[in-house]
């Protein structure tokens, strides 16, 4: 832009004016072509990632007669929403699965950000002997494969009488919130100036009041990010329910219920029923992401800048 302004000064010869316009036109055309190519690439990627969801919706709307024909759209143009009405009917097993998953996911989405922020506040703003060593131990737990803890945890929960209940699905997560969430929260808390906390202490504020009234309101983006990730993780959790909850339990969550009703052990069910159940299962995560997209992206970007 500076080059064009220098060319178009009052002392510029008239013969050089077309050259300035030509250079500006080339820059504008290059910018438009570059942005157009970027949009086309993003559109192709979006179509690629959304294609499985599109197939799932199409199959879920097929009548039973057309499912075995292996088509995406009914040749007669029939759109059947009966499978959605069947799984969402009052008293259906799907609704019980849905309620169980909502209970676990809501507790995790509210509790994990709170407990992980408490731990992160202690590791970032409180000074005590062995703080860095303890934080290193917390991070070291990330190197422990989760599969090797399944049998010991099952033995512990079985002795406590927690099997065939929802307790193993959320109670352990409320003790610290996980090393990854503590790390993200700690990086965010480190960005809060220590002068703010020192000024609050001079005014007579205690440690918990500083955390609750000064630090926590500044961490809303990362709190929402951790809460959303916790909700999605609990909502899609399959391994833990498969380990601790049996087929006859009344506390079966949604992911395990879909496996029992539409998985390899299910007979006499059509693919349109399974696809309808899967489509409904994805809706809460999509809706939450749409509403909190701005805060989620902000939480990731700000946390990443402080790494």
N, C-alpha and C positions, 0 to 999 in steps of 0.2 A: 504493500500500500504506500509506503514511503517513496518507493521508486516511481510510482505513477504520479504522486504529487510533485516530485521533483521535475518530472518531464513536463507537467502541465503548468509550469510557472509562467508569469506574464512575459518573460523574455524568451520563451521557447519558440523556435522557428516553426512556421506553419507546416513545413514539410514533415516534421516529426510527430504531429498530432495523430495521424492515422496509425502510426506505429504504436503509440501509447494505447489507443483504443483496441488494437489488435492483441497486444499483450494482455490487457484486462479481459478480453473475451476468451482468450485461451485459458487463463486462470479460472474463470467462472465455469467454463465447459469442463475442465479437469475436476473441479470441485463437485460439480453436479454428477459427473460420471462416477466418481469415487463413492459419493453418497448413495447413488442408485445401486451400484454393485454391492455395497454393504447391506442395503435393505433387501436386495434379492437373496443374498446369502443368509441373512437372518430369517427371511420368510421360508426358505428351503429347510433350514434347520428346525424351525417351528413345525412345519408340516411333517418332518421326519419324526420328531418326538411326540407329536399329537396323533400320529396315525394309529398306534395301538389303542388309544382311547376312543378314536373314531370307530374303529372296528368293534370295540366292546359295546358302544352305544348302538350301532347298527344291528348287531346280533341280538342284543337284549330286546329290540323292538320287533323281532321276527316272530311269526306264529310258529307253533310246534311243527306244522306240516312242512315248513320251509327250512327248518334248522338242519335236517339231514341232507338237504340239497346243497349245502355248503355255499350259500350265497350271502351277500351282505345286505341286499335290498330285495324285498319280496317281489317276485315277478308280477303278482296281482296288485302291488302297491298297497298292501295291508300294513298298517302300523298298529301293533298289538302292545298295549301298555298293561295288559293283565298281569304280567309277572311282577311289575312294580307294585300294583295294587295288592297282589298276594303276599309279598314279603313285608309290606308296610301295613298290613291289616292289623287291627288291635288283637292282641293275643297270639300273634305269630311268633315263632321261635326267633326269627330275625330281630324282632323288636326287643326281645330279652337280651340277645347278644349285643345289640346296639346300646342298650342301657348300661350293661356291664362295662363296655368299653368306654362309654362316656364318663362313668364314675372314675375309672382308673386314670383316664387321660386328663380329666379336669383336676384331679388331685396332683398329678405329676406336673401339669402346666402351671399350677399355682404354687406348689410347694418347692419344686426343684430350684426355680430362680431365687426364691427367698433363702433357702438354706445354703445354696452355693454362693450367694452374695454375702452372707454372714461369714462364711469361711474366707472368701476372697478379701473382705474388709480386714479381717484379722491378719492375713498374710501380707497385705499391702500397706496398711496404715497403723497397725499396732506394732510396737517394738518389744520383743520378749526374747529371752535366751533360747536359741535353737530354732528360730523361726524359719530360716532358710533351709536348714536340714529337714525340718518337717515338710516344707513345701516340696523339697526334692523327693522325699518319700512318697508324697501324694502323686507327683508326676511319674514316679517309677511304677505305680500301679497300672499305668497305661501299657506297660510291656508284658503284663500278665495275660495270657490268652483266657478269654471268658469260658471256653469249653472245659478247661481243667477244673473250674470251680462248680460245675453243674452237680456232680455227685455229692461233694461235701455240703453244698447248699441244700440239696434235696434232703439229705439226712438230717440237717439241722431243722428245716421247716417241718419235716415229718414228725420229728420228736416234739416240736412245739405245737403240733396240731394245726398247721397252717395249710396243709395240702387241701385241694378242692375248695379253696377260698381265694379271694382277690388280694389278700394281704401280701403274699410274696411278690406281687406285681408292682406295688408302689411303696411299701414300707421301707425296703432297703434303699430306695432312691432318695428318701427324705433324710438320710444320714450323710450329709455332705453334698449331695447332688451330682457327684461324679468329678473325676479329675479334669476332664476337658472343660466342663462348665466353670469350675473353680479357676482354671487358668484364664479363660476368656474374661471372667469377671475381674480377676486380679489385674489384668492388663488394662482394663477400663478404669478401675479405681486408681491405678498409678497415674493416670492422666489428670486427676483432681489435685489442684495445688495444695501443698501442705500448709500454706499460709491461711487458707480458709479454715482448716481444722484447728490450727493454732488460735486463730481469732475466736472461734467458737468455744474453745477451752477457756480462753481468757474471760469470755462472757458467762462462764459458769456451766456450760453444757457438758453433760456426761458423755461417755463413750457411745452408749446405745442411742442417745438422742442425736449425736452427731451423725451416726450411721443412718438413723431413720429420717431425720429432717433435712440433712444437708447433702449426704452422699447418695442416698437411694433415689431421690428425685432427679439427680443428674444422670442416672444410669438407666433411664426408661428404655432407650433403644436396645441395649444389650439385654435387659430384662425380658423384653418382648421377644427378642431373638431366641434366647434360651428357653422361654416358655413355649414358643411355637415348636422348636425342635423337640422339646420334651413331650408335647402333645402328640406330635407325629410319631415319635418313637414308641410311645405307649399305645397309640392307636393301631399301629402296624405290627406290634410285637406278636410274634408267633412262637418262638422257641420257648420262652418262659411259660406261657400257658400250656403248651404241649407237654412240658415237663411236670408241672405241678397240678394241673386240673384234668380230671378224667372225663370220659364221654358222658356219664350220667349226672354230672354236676350241674347245678343251677346257676353257677357263676362262670359259665363259658363266655369269653369275650368274642368279639366279632371275627377277628382273624381266624381263631380256632374253630368257631362255629361254621364259617364258610368251608373250612377244610373237612369238617365232619359231614356237612350236608351236601356239598358239591364236589368233594375231592375224590380220590381213588376208591374210597370205601363206600361212596354213595352210588346207588343203582336206581335206575328209572327216572333220572332227572335229565332234563335237556340243557343244552349249552346256553339257551336264552335266559333261563332262570339264574344260572351262575353269573352270567354277564350283568344281569340286572342287579344282583346282589353286590357285585364288585363295583358297579357304577355308583350305587348309593354309598358304598363305603368310602369312595374317593371324594365325595362332595364336601364333608366338613373340612378336610385339609385344604381343598381348593378355595373354599369360601374364606377361611382364616387367612390364607396367603393374600387373597385379593384385598381384604380389608386392612391388613397390616403390612403390606408390601413395602411401603415407604420406610417404616420403622425397622423392618427386617434388614433391608439393604443398608440403612444407616448404621445399624448395629454391627453388621459385618465389616463395613468399610472403616468405621472408627476403631473397632477392635483390631483390625489388621494394621492400621497406621501406628498403633502403639506396641506392636510386637517387637 
